[in-house]
Amino acid sequence: MYQTLTTSTDLSRQNESLTASVGASASQSPEIRVIKRNGSSTSLNISKIRKVVDWACQGKEVNPIALEAGLKTRLRDGITTREIQNNLINCALEMCSPDEPDWRYVAGRLHIWSLWKDTLASRGYAYGNYETTVRTKVNNGQYDDRILTYSAAELQSAGNWINGEWDTDYDYAGAVLLTGRYLLPDELPQEALLTCALLLATVEIPERRLAVAEQFYRATAERKISLATPILANLRVPNGSLTSCFILGIDDNLESIFGEITNTARISKNGGGVGVNVSRIRATGSQVMGKANASGGIIPWVKLLNDTAIAVNQGGRRAGAVTVSVDVWHLDVPEFLEMQTENGDQRRKAYDIFPQLVITDEFMRRVVNKQDWTLVDPYEVRSQLGIELAELWGEEFDRAYELIEANIDTKIHLYKKVNARELFKTIMRSQVETGMPYIAFKDTINRANPNKHLGYIPGVNLCTESFSNVTPGEEAHCCNLVSLNLANIEDHEIDRVCRVAVRMLDNTIDITLPPFEAAKTHNNKYRTIGVGAMGLADWLAKRHLSYDRLTDISGLFENIGYWCTRTSMELAQERSPYPAFPGSDWSQGKLIGSKPVQWFLDHAAHKERWVTLASDIQRYGIRNSHITAIAPNTSSSLVQGCTASILPVYSRFFYDKWAKGTVPIAPPYINKCFWFYPENKNLDQKKVVKATAVIQQWIDTGISMELLFNLNAGVYEPQNLGKSLSAKDIYDTLILAWQEGCKAIYYIRTVQKDDFKDGEEGCSACAN
């Protein structure tokens, strides 16, 4: 039985099994020599590699002898210990299959073993001397010196919480992502998680900060809570920004445009994703300094944002990520939709941003009714009618838009009339071909905004789940994120884990360093956080449930919504409400999504607790203006060993293509329940929309909802009777998302490549 590695002696003893020579059989030829790390050589020996193989395979449904056999043909005289290790990993990956998915855990353990060995060789010890690790890294400038808030005795005590066996829970994809993306040089996984936990607890009162830090550490180390990438990557680093999501608004002047481009660069430098709304900027052909037809519109500025994302590449970790949003009434929308096509003027193309359309209810009504829609120039509307159209939503927008259309050809001369249905089909065609634009339903988003007394939400963030008030040059939305791993949380733990998650994120607000002033203002004023979820597909599969079980899904997220909201209220009692609370919908007794208490009496499974909570919030306030938001978690779910977000898994077993090759992916609970669980590639996406809409009722911000359309014939049997999806099927699904109250649509993904046929009844078949 493998024992926890808590001292350098323990790890050194195990390390001898790998660094010494190993063999493929007891009678292995003595001529084969192995080059050790120090440059010396020794004979190949089967017994020592067998110990490592047996350890890596322990508790998994695999045959270790098969791994030894797979290594035989890869051995040669002069092979290095590192090559042997890599060959073992490759053998395990090659044997991974739908019938034997556990080989990916064997490969993961072997990868972690290499990390342990490298760390031991580099610094002379592995786990077991945490205080020394901290002080060394602070002295080297790798760790934020705020970790020294803790005494030597406290650091030693915290080091005793480390359980090295938790490192062996990762499969290969998770182990590679964790070690490659998040760890610092000469740092082990549990040290990274423990240091994050201790730093997050520094804002607690001294008498209990160590106890709170232990809660934070155990929740992350046991993979019940997943830290967002900026927190896990930047928290330990001096002056690191922890905020995941930003949204900027740009005014119609050069100072604002270039100021927000600079802020975009600052965000990208620190690893954040950013949304930029350009709806206020005048359209192509508008006036500039009194000269008619002088404006180049929004596209040149979008291109500058595009190039900024390329130039400032998140510290070299990955490309900068910017979604640019524009309201659907803007005159430049048709060209905006053509920005990523190959044809046309390349000087007006932007291939590296993520386009987003902000859509009002009035537009959607006209789509359904096949009515005309008028595209206008915001500058002309502002100068001729005194209306800042970008700020409006709901009935106020409807009235202003009616006034604009009444003044066409009298005061409004720069416009274009289109059929709303045809424009929507153009949007659909772009989504099917490229996966984008993202769609943000502006009225739905702003109706649920608890801070509408102080502003409006112009669009959504890069992953469409986080948003709040934005004022150009004054307030830039920013939000810190974690996610609950539903695959690893039992039902009786939800209240405890939610409490830990909310407290963790509220502390993050106080220790992060926003990259510019408008973000700092927003951070302090609204204290926006986003507790999300991943592993819903695992949660369902473990219970033999499907996405049709809306009552069960609703019950789960009602509990999550309740405990997260209640915890924020309790933090307000302890620490005070967020500064913008007076006058907010929260202060008026409205709860998640700005809904009145009566809604909860009509829809909640546990009704009275919501009445009490509404009363308590009015009395004590609430600490955070937005509390829950479900991110896509595509990469972090691999580290967590679960399915991404709340979406169905694409397939029970598949290969993900990475830079260094393909990696097997097999969500554990889905694979075990393969006879029951529906795969997303064969699932009617209306079921996904309805499940997301049910979850959205209990999530006060947004959800990253991807939709996957399989365009092959007969995959949706028996409903389609051998037919392929039509454009109308996709159209109906998108309309349903709006009607059911979804706030946004993230990527549209498709399976199969063919031609997108025009017309609602035609076959649509393009892969992105």
MIVEXMAR-497556 format. One record per residue (C-alpha): residue number from 1; chain; x, y, z. Coordinates in steps of 0.2 Angstrom, whole numbers. Layout:
N
 num chaine     X     Y     Z
 NUM      A     X     Y     Z
...
***
This chain:
768
 num chaine     X     Y     Z
   1      A     0     0     0
   2      A     7    17    -5
   3      A     9    28    10
   4      A     7    47    11
   5      A    24    56     7
   6      A    27    68    21
   7      A    46    68    22
   8      A    60    69    10
   9      A    66    52    17
  10      A    50    44    12
  11      A    51    51    -5
  12      A    69    47    -7
  13      A    66    29    -3
  14      A    52    28   -16
  15      A    62    38   -28
  16      A    76    24   -28
  17      A    63    13   -37
  18      A    63    24   -52
  19      A    80    32   -53
  20      A    89    15   -52
  21      A    89     4   -67
  22      A    74    -6   -71
  23      A    71   -20   -83
  24      A    57   -28   -93
  25      A    61   -46   -87
  26      A    70   -55   -74
  27      A    83   -61   -87
  28      A    85   -44   -95
  29      A   102   -43  -103
  30      A   115   -34   -92
  31      A   122   -25  -107
  32      A   107   -13  -106
  33      A   113     2   -96
  34      A   102    16   -89
  35      A   108    34   -87
  36      A   103    42   -71
  37      A   100    60   -68
  38      A   117    63   -61
  39      A   125    56   -76
  40      A   130    39   -69
  41      A   124    23   -76
  42      A   118     7   -69
  43      A   110   -10   -75
  44      A    92   -12   -80
  45      A    82   -20   -66
  46      A    64   -27   -67
  47      A    60   -26   -48
  48      A    62    -8   -46
  49      A    51    -3   -61
  50      A    38   -15   -55
  51      A    37    -6   -39
  52      A    33    10   -48
  53      A    21     2   -60
  54      A    12    -7   -46
  55      A    10     9   -36
  56      A     3    18   -51
  57      A    -9     5   -55
  58      A   -15     2   -37
  59      A   -34     3   -35
  60      A   -37     5   -53
  61      A   -45    -8   -65
  62      A   -30   -11   -75
  63      A   -17   -25   -77
  64      A     1   -19   -72
  65      A     9   -33   -81
  66      A     2   -26   -97
  67      A    11    -9   -94
  68      A    27   -18   -91
  69      A    25   -28  -107
  70      A    22   -12  -117
  71      A    38    -5  -111
  72      A    49   -20  -117
  73      A    51   -14  -135
  74      A    55     4  -130
  75      A    71     0  -120
  76      A    88     2  -127
  77      A   106     3  -120
  78      A   110    21  -114
  79      A    91    25  -111
  80      A    89    39   -97
  81      A    77    37   -82
  82      A    67    51   -89
  83      A    64    42  -105
  84      A    59    27   -96
  85      A    46    37   -86
  86      A    40    45  -102
  87      A    38    28  -111
  88      A    28    21   -96
  89      A    16    36   -98
  90      A    15    34  -117
  91      A    11    15  -115
  92      A    -2    19  -102
  93      A   -10    32  -113
  94      A   -10    20  -128
  95      A   -19     7  -118
  96      A   -33    19  -113
  97      A   -49    14  -121
  98      A   -68    15  -117
  99      A   -66    -2  -110
 100      A   -51     2   -99
 101      A   -52    21   -96
 102      A   -42    19   -79
 103      A   -26    19   -89
 104      A   -27    38   -89
 105      A   -25    38   -70
 106      A   -10    27   -71
 107      A    -2    40   -83
 108      A    -7    54   -72
 109      A     1    46   -57
 110      A    17    43   -67
 111      A    17    61   -72
 112      A    15    67   -54
 113      A    29    54   -49
 114      A    41    64   -61
 115      A    36    80   -53
 116      A    40    73   -36
 117      A    57    67   -42
 118      A    61    83   -51
 119      A    57    93   -35
 120      A    67    81   -24
 121      A    82    83   -35
 122      A    81   101   -37
 123      A    78   107   -19
 124      A    83    91    -9
 125      A    66    87    -1
 126      A    48    85    -6
 127      A    33    86     6
 128      A    36    88    24
 129      A    45   105    26
 130      A    32   118    21
 131      A    38   132    32
 132      A    55   131    23
 133      A    47   131     6
 134      A    37   147    10
 135      A    52   157    17
 136      A    63   151     2
 137      A    50   157   -11
 138      A    47   173    -2
 139      A    65   177    -2
 140      A    66   172   -20
 141      A    52   184   -25
 142      A    41   169   -30
 143      A    28   170   -16
 144      A    19   186   -10
 145      A    26   191     7
 146      A     9   192    14
 147      A    10   174    18
 148      A    22   179    32
 149      A     7   186    41
 150      A     7   168    48
 151      A    20   164    62
 152      A    33   150    60
 153      A    22   139    71
 154      A     7   142    61
 155      A    16   138    45
 156      A    22   122    52
 157      A     4   118    58
 158      A    -3   121    41
 159      A    10   110    33
 160      A     4    96    43
 161      A   -13    97    34
 162      A    -4    92    18
 163      A    -9    75    11
 164      A     2    69    -3
 165      A    -9    56    -8
 166      A   -21    69   -15
 167      A    -9    72   -29
 168      A   -13    54   -35
 169      A   -31    58   -39
 170      A   -28    67   -55
 171      A   -29    58   -72
 172      A   -16    62   -85
 173      A   -26    77   -93
 174      A   -28    85   -75
 175      A   -10    82   -70
 176      A    -3    89   -85
 177      A   -14   105   -84
 178      A   -11   107   -66
 179      A     8   106   -67
 180      A    10   115   -83
 181      A    -1   129   -81
 182      A    -3   133   -62
 183      A    13   127   -53
 184      A    28   138   -50
 185      A    46   131   -52
 186      A    50   119   -38
 187      A    32   119   -31
 188      A    21   104   -28
 189      A     2   104   -30
 190      A    -3   103   -12
 191      A     9   117    -8
 192      A     1   128   -21
 193      A   -16   124   -14
 194      A   -11   127     4
 195      A    -3   143     0
 196      A   -18   150    -9
 197      A   -29   145     6
 198      A   -18   153    18
 199      A   -17   169     8
 200      A   -36   169     6
 201      A   -38   168    25
 202      A   -26   183    29
 203      A   -41   195    30
 204      A   -49   184    44
 205      A   -47   189    62
 206      A   -31   182    69
 207      A   -40   170    81
 208      A   -48   160    68
 209      A   -39   163    52
 210      A   -29   147    53
 211      A   -46   137    55
 212      A   -53   146    40
 213      A   -38   143    30
 214      A   -39   124    34
 215      A   -57   124    28
 216      A   -52   133    12
 217      A   -37   121     9
 218      A   -47   105    12
 219      A   -61   111     0
 220      A   -49   114   -14
 221      A   -37    99   -10
 222      A   -52    87   -10
 223      A   -58    95   -26
 224      A   -74   100   -20
 225      A   -71   118   -25
 226      A   -61   123   -40
 227      A   -52   140   -40
 228      A   -53   150   -56
 229      A   -37   151   -66
 230      A   -32   169   -61
 231      A   -33   164   -42
 232      A   -24   148   -43
 233      A   -11   155   -55
 234      A    -8   173   -48
 235      A   -13   173   -29
 236      A     4   167   -23
 237      A    14   178   -35
 238      A    18   196   -29
 239      A     6   209   -36
 240      A    -5   196   -45
 241      A   -22   200   -50
 242      A   -35   188   -45
 243      A   -50   194   -55
 244      A   -57   183   -69
 245      A   -69   193   -78
 246      A   -70   211   -83
 247      A   -82   222   -94
 248      A   -78   239  -101
 249      A   -89   252  -109
 250      A   -82   264  -122
 251      A   -88   282  -125
 252      A   -89   290  -142
 253      A   -72   299  -140
 254      A   -54   296  -143
 255      A   -49   298  -125
 256      A   -62   284  -120
 257      A   -57   273  -134
 258      A   -38   273  -131
 259      A   -41   273  -112
 260      A   -51   257  -113
 261      A   -39   249  -125
 262      A   -25   252  -113
 263      A   -36   245   -99
 264      A   -39   229  -110
 265      A   -20   227  -111
 266      A   -19   228   -92
 267      A   -32   215   -90
 268      A   -24   204  -103
 269      A    -7   206   -95
 270      A   -14   199   -78
 271      A   -23   184   -86
 272      A   -41   191   -86
 273      A   -54   189   -99
 274      A   -63   205  -105
 275      A   -79   211  -113
 276      A   -79   228  -122
 277      A   -95   236  -127
 278      A   -93   248  -142
 279      A  -112   252  -145
 280      A  -109   271  -141
 281      A   -96   273  -154
 282      A  -103   282  -170
 283      A  -107   271  -185
 284      A   -98   271  -202
 285      A  -103   286  -212
 286      A  -107   297  -197
 287      A  -101   314  -194
 288      A   -84   318  -187
 289      A   -80   336  -182
 290      A   -94   342  -192
 291      A   -89   333  -208
 292      A  -102   321  -215
 293      A   -97   303  -220
 294      A   -81   304  -211
 295      A   -82   290  -198
 296      A   -75   273  -201
 297      A   -87   266  -188
 298      A   -83   253  -175
 299      A   -73   241  -185
 300      A   -56   250  -185
 301      A   -58   251  -166
 302      A   -62   233  -164
 303      A   -47   229  -175
 304      A   -36   238  -162
 305      A   -44   228  -148
 306      A   -40   212  -159
 307      A   -22   217  -160
 308      A   -21   221  -142
 309      A   -26   204  -138
 310      A   -13   197  -149
 311      A     1   208  -142
 312      A    -3   206  -124
 313      A    -4   188  -122
 314      A    -8   185  -103
 315      A    11   184   -98
 316      A    15   172  -111
 317      A     3   158  -104
 318      A   -10   160  -117
 319      A   -17   172  -130
 320      A   -27   187  -124
 321      A   -45   185  -124
 322      A   -57   199  -128
 323      A   -76   198  -133
 324      A   -82   214  -141
 325      A  -101   217  -140
 326      A  -112   229  -150
 327      A  -131   231  -148
 328      A  -141   224  -162
 329      A  -148   241  -167
 330      A  -131   248  -172
 331      A  -129   252  -190
 332      A  -112   243  -191
 333      A  -120   226  -186
 334      A  -120   218  -204
 335      A  -101   222  -206
 336      A   -98   217  -188
 337      A  -105   200  -192
 338      A   -93   199  -207
 339      A   -77   203  -197
 340      A   -71   185  -197
 341      A   -75   180  -215
 342      A   -61   178  -227
 343      A   -68   189  -241
 344      A   -68   208  -241
 345      A   -55   222  -235
 346      A   -43   213  -224
 347      A   -40   230  -215
 348      A   -57   229  -208
 349      A   -56   211  -202
 350      A   -53   205  -184
 351      A   -50   186  -182
 352      A   -44   185  -164
 353      A   -58   193  -155
 354      A   -75   185  -150
 355      A   -90   195  -157
 356      A  -105   197  -146
 357      A  -122   204  -151
 358      A  -133   212  -137
 359      A  -151   209  -142
 360      A  -167   217  -135
 361      A  -184   209  -133
 362      A  -191   221  -146
 363      A  -179   214  -159
 364      A  -184   196  -154
 365      A  -202   200  -156
 366      A  -199   207  -173
 367      A  -189   191  -177
 368      A  -204   180  -172
 369      A  -216   191  -182
 370      A  -205   193  -197
 371      A  -206   212  -195
 372      A  -193   226  -201
 373      A  -179   232  -190
 374      A  -170   248  -191
 375      A  -151   250  -189
 376      A  -146   267  -184
 377      A  -131   278  -179
 378      A  -129   281  -160
 379      A  -121   298  -163
 380      A  -135   304  -174
 381      A  -148   298  -162
 382      A  -139   306  -148
 383      A  -136   323  -157
 384      A  -154   324  -165
 385      A  -165   316  -152
 386      A  -155   318  -136
 387      A  -156   299  -133
 388      A  -141   288  -128
 389      A  -148   272  -135
 390      A  -135   261  -128
 391      A  -140   264  -110
 392      A  -159   259  -113
 393      A  -167   242  -111
 394      A  -185   236  -108
 395      A  -200   247  -110
 396      A  -189   263  -110
 397      A  -179   256  -125
 398      A  -195   252  -134
 399      A  -202   269  -132
 400      A  -186   277  -138
 401      A  -185   265  -152
 402      A  -202   269  -158
 403      A  -198   288  -157
 404      A  -182   285  -167
 405      A  -192   276  -181
 406      A  -205   290  -181
 407      A  -191   302  -185
 408      A  -184   292  -199
 409      A  -180   304  -214
 410      A  -184   319  -204
 411      A  -171   320  -190
 412      A  -163   302  -193
 413      A  -155   301  -210
 414      A  -142   288  -207
 415      A  -151   271  -206
 416      A  -154   255  -214
 417      A  -170   245  -214
 418      A  -169   226  -213
 419      A  -180   211  -210
 420      A  -178   206  -192
 421      A  -180   187  -197
 422      A  -167   188  -211
 423      A  -155   197  -199
 424      A  -157   183  -187
 425      A  -154   170  -200
 426      A  -138   179  -204
 427      A  -133   178  -186
 428      A  -137   160  -186
 429      A  -127   156  -201
 430      A  -112   164  -193
 431      A  -114   154  -177
 432      A  -116   138  -187
 433      A  -100   142  -197
 434      A   -89   150  -184
 435      A   -98   146  -167
 436      A  -101   165  -164
 437      A  -107   178  -161
 438      A  -111   175  -143
 439      A  -129   182  -139
 440      A  -133   192  -124
 441      A  -152   195  -120
 442      A  -151   213  -114
 443      A  -168   215  -107
 444      A  -168   198   -98
 445      A  -151   202   -90
 446      A  -156   220   -84
 447      A  -173   214   -77
 448      A  -163   203   -66
 449      A  -150   216   -61
 450      A  -152   220   -43
 451      A  -142   237   -45
 452      A  -153   245   -58
 453      A  -155   260   -47
 454      A  -137   264   -51
 455      A  -135   259   -69
 456      A  -137   246   -82
 457      A  -128   231   -89
 458      A  -122   234  -107
 459      A  -117   216  -111
 460      A  -109   200  -105
 461      A   -91   195  -101
 462      A   -79   184  -111
 463      A   -88   168  -106
 464      A  -106   175  -105
 465      A  -109   171   -86
 466      A  -103   187   -77
 467      A  -109   204   -78
 468      A  -115   220   -68
 469      A  -116   238   -70
 470      A  -103   247   -81
 471      A  -100   266   -83
 472      A   -87   271   -96
 473      A   -72   278   -88
 474      A   -79   276   -70
 475      A   -84   258   -66
 476      A   -78   243   -75
 477      A   -86   226   -71
 478      A   -75   214   -62
 479      A   -79   197   -54
 480      A   -70   184   -45
 481      A   -75   166   -48
 482      A   -74   148   -40
 483      A   -84   133   -45
 484      A   -92   119   -35
 485      A   -87   102   -41
 486      A  -104    93   -40
 487      A   -96    76   -44
 488      A   -87    76   -27
 489      A  -100    85   -16
 490      A  -113    74    -7
 491      A  -130    82    -5
 492      A  -128    84    14
 493      A  -112    94    11
 494      A  -120   108     0
 495      A  -123   120    13
 496      A  -105   119    21
 497      A   -96   119     4
 498      A  -107   134    -2
 499      A  -102   144    14
 500      A   -84   140    11
 501      A   -85   146    -7
 502      A   -94   162    -4
 503      A   -82   167    11
 504      A   -67   162     0
 505      A   -73   174   -14
 506      A   -77   188    -2
 507      A   -60   187     5
 508      A   -53   188   -13
 509      A   -61   205   -16
 510      A   -51   212    -1
 511      A   -34   205    -6
 512      A   -34   207   -25
 513      A   -26   221   -34
 514      A   -37   227   -49
 515      A   -26   233   -63
 516      A   -34   250   -65
 517      A   -45   262   -56
 518      A   -62   259   -63
 519      A   -60   241   -59
 520      A   -55   245   -41
 521      A   -70   257   -39
 522      A   -82   243   -45
 523      A   -74   230   -35
 524      A   -76   240   -19
 525      A   -93   247   -23
 526      A  -102   231   -29
 527      A   -92   216   -22
 528      A   -97   205   -36
 529      A   -93   187   -35
 530      A   -97   171   -44
 531      A   -99   154   -36
 532      A  -102   142   -51
 533      A  -104   124   -53
 534      A   -96   110   -63
 535      A  -100    91   -64
 536      A  -119    92   -66
 537      A  -118    78   -79
 538      A  -108    67   -66
 539      A  -121    72   -52
 540      A  -135    66   -63
 541      A  -126    50   -69
 542      A  -122    45   -51
 543      A  -141    46   -47
 544      A  -146    38   -64
 545      A  -155    54   -69
 546      A  -155    63   -85
 547      A  -158    81   -91
 548      A  -176    78   -92
 549      A  -177    78   -73
 550      A  -180    96   -71
 551      A  -187    95   -54
 552      A  -172    86   -47
 553      A  -160    99   -56
 554      A  -171   113   -49
 555      A  -170   106   -31
 556      A  -151   105   -32
 557      A  -148   123   -38
 558      A  -162   130   -26
 559      A  -151   123   -12
 560      A  -135   131   -20
 561      A  -144   147   -23
 562      A  -151   148    -5
 563      A  -135   144     4
 564      A  -124   155    -6
 565      A  -136   170    -4
 566      A  -139   166    15
 567      A  -120   166    17
 568      A  -118   183     9
 569      A  -131   189    21
 570      A  -122   182    36
 571      A  -106   190    30
 572      A  -115   207    29
 573      A  -120   205    47
 574      A  -102   201    51
 575      A   -93   214    39
 576      A  -106   226    33
 577      A  -116   226    16
 578      A  -109   230    -1
 579      A  -109   250    -2
 580      A  -122   250   -16
 581      A  -135   240    -6
 582      A  -146   255    -1
 583      A  -159   256   -14
 584      A  -155   240   -23
 585      A  -168   227   -27
 586      A  -160   217   -12
 587      A  -165   231     0
 588      A  -183   230    -7
 589      A  -185   212    -2
 590      A  -182   204   -19
 591      A  -171   189   -20
 592      A  -161   180   -34
 593      A  -164   188   -51
 594      A  -173   203   -43
 595      A  -188   192   -40
 596      A  -201   196   -27
 597      A  -204   184   -13
 598      A  -220   178   -20
 599      A  -211   170   -34
 600      A  -202   159   -22
 601      A  -218   154   -13
 602      A  -224   149   -30
 603      A  -209   139   -36
 604      A  -197   134   -22
 605      A  -197   117   -15
 606      A  -193   124     3
 607      A  -204   140     3
 608      A  -203   148    20
 609      A  -184   149    21
 610      A  -185   161     7
 611      A  -197   172    16
 612      A  -186   172    31
 613      A  -170   176    20
 614      A  -179   191    11
 615      A  -183   198    28
 616      A  -165   195    35
 617      A  -157   204    20
 618      A  -168   219    22
 619      A  -163   220    40
 620      A  -144   216    39
 621      A  -140   219    20
 622      A  -130   207     9
 623      A  -112   207     7
 624      A  -111   204   -12
 625      A  -122   212   -26
 626      A  -120   197   -37
 627      A  -116   180   -29
 628      A  -118   165   -42
 629      A  -112   163   -60
 630      A  -108   147   -69
 631      A   -93   148   -80
 632      A   -88   135   -94
 633      A   -74   127   -84
 634      A   -67   118   -99
 635      A   -49   117   -93
 636      A   -52   117   -75
 637      A   -64   103   -75
 638      A   -51    92   -82
 639      A   -40    96   -67
 640      A   -55    93   -56
 641      A   -59    76   -64
 642      A   -77    80   -69
 643      A   -88    86   -83
 644      A   -87   104   -88
 645      A  -100   117   -81
 646      A  -118   111   -81
 647      A  -118   104   -98
 648      A  -119    86  -104
 649      A  -102    78  -109
 650      A   -99    77  -128
 651      A   -95    59  -127
 652      A   -92    45  -114
 653      A   -74    43  -120
 654      A   -65    54  -133
 655      A   -48    61  -137
 656      A   -44    79  -134
 657      A   -31    86  -146
 658      A   -17    96  -137
 659      A    -1   103  -143
 660      A     9    88  -138
 661      A    -4    75  -145
 662      A   -21    68  -141
 663      A   -26    65  -123
 664      A   -40    53  -118
 665      A   -55    60  -109
 666      A   -67    49  -100
 667      A   -77    57   -86
 668      A   -78    43   -72
 669      A   -96    43   -67
 670      A  -102    45   -85
 671      A   -91    30   -90
 672      A   -98    19   -76
 673      A  -116    24   -81
 674      A  -113    22  -100
 675      A  -128    11  -102
 676      A  -139    25   -95
 677      A  -131    42   -99
 678      A  -136    52  -114
 679      A  -121    60  -124
 680      A  -122    78  -129
 681      A  -118    74  -147
 682      A  -135    64  -148
 683      A  -145    75  -136
 684      A  -159    87  -142
 685      A  -153   104  -137
 686      A  -170   110  -132
 687      A  -167    99  -117
 688      A  -151   108  -113
 689      A  -160   125  -115
 690      A  -174   120  -103
 691      A  -162   113   -90
 692      A  -152   129   -91
 693      A  -167   140   -90
 694      A  -172   130   -74
 695      A  -155   132   -66
 696      A  -155   151   -71
 697      A  -170   154   -60
 698      A  -158   150   -45
 699      A  -142   159   -52
 700      A  -142   178   -50
 701      A  -129   182   -64
 702      A  -127   170   -79
 703      A  -123   153   -86
 704      A  -111   149  -100
 705      A  -123   139  -111
 706      A  -115   131  -126
 707      A  -126   122  -138
 708      A  -121   107  -149
 709      A  -130   103  -165
 710      A  -126    86  -173
 711      A  -130    88  -192
 712      A  -128    70  -196
 713      A  -144    61  -201
 714      A  -154    50  -189
 715      A  -144    55  -173
 716      A  -159    61  -164
 717      A  -170    46  -167
 718      A  -184    42  -165
 719      A  -190    60  -167
 720      A  -181    64  -184
 721      A  -184    47  -192
 722      A  -168    47  -201
 723      A  -168    66  -206
 724      A  -155    79  -202
 725      A  -158    95  -192
 726      A  -164   109  -202
 727      A  -161   127  -200
 728      A  -178   129  -192
 729      A  -173   116  -179
 730      A  -159   127  -174
 731      A  -169   143  -175
 732      A  -183   136  -164
 733      A  -169   131  -151
 734      A  -162   149  -151
 735      A  -180   156  -149
 736      A  -183   144  -135
 737      A  -168   150  -126
 738      A  -175   168  -126
 739      A  -192   163  -122
 740      A  -187   152  -107
 741      A  -177   166   -99
 742      A  -159   161  -103
 743      A  -148   176  -102
 744      A  -135   172  -115
 745      A  -129   160  -128
 746      A  -111   155  -128
 747      A  -103   145  -142
 748      A  -114   136  -155
 749      A  -105   120  -159
 750      A  -109   108  -173
 751      A  -104    90  -179
 752      A  -102    87  -198
 753      A   -98    98  -212
 754      A  -109   102  -226
 755      A  -118   117  -233
 756      A  -129   129  -224
 757      A  -145   130  -234
 758      A  -155   146  -234
 759      A  -172   146  -227
 760      A  -180   140  -211
 761      A  -185   123  -218
 762      A  -168   119  -227
 763      A  -154   108  -220
 764      A  -141   117  -210
 765      A  -125   108  -209
 766      A  -109   117  -206
 767      A   -95   113  -193
 768      A   -85   126  -185
***
